[in-house]
Amino acid sequence: MARLEVAELGTPITVSFDDLMKYHGPNAPGGVAHAFKVLERALPLLDPEGPAERREVEIATAHGGPGVRDAFEMVTRAVTGGRYGRGAPGRARARDDRSVARGVGHRGLRRRLTHRRDG
């Protein structure tokens, strides 16, 4: 089973999808899954030396639903830390208009991720 890994003051923390669902509850599992996949892709890109410090991760997203927000919050504490927002680059569209960009940052490093809509 896939797990997300971050650090809290250098101590590794792992979080599973099931952990996120327990935190969020049953109302928006699709949003939780979306945030899990974004973080699964983004976190290794933010600090190749090891897990990113969770309280230094910044999130910009176009999808601000409760499942997404709760999942990002549990893993990164970005909502309560004022590092979570809905806006650029989160609302940017890719050139072919099939993707919605997501912005994730850590210690000055910024990554733009896209979610490809197949089909």
Helices and strands as residue ranges (DSSP letters): E 3-8, E 11-16, H 17-24, H 29-46, G 54-56, E 57-60, H 66-76, E 84-85, E 99-106, E 109-116
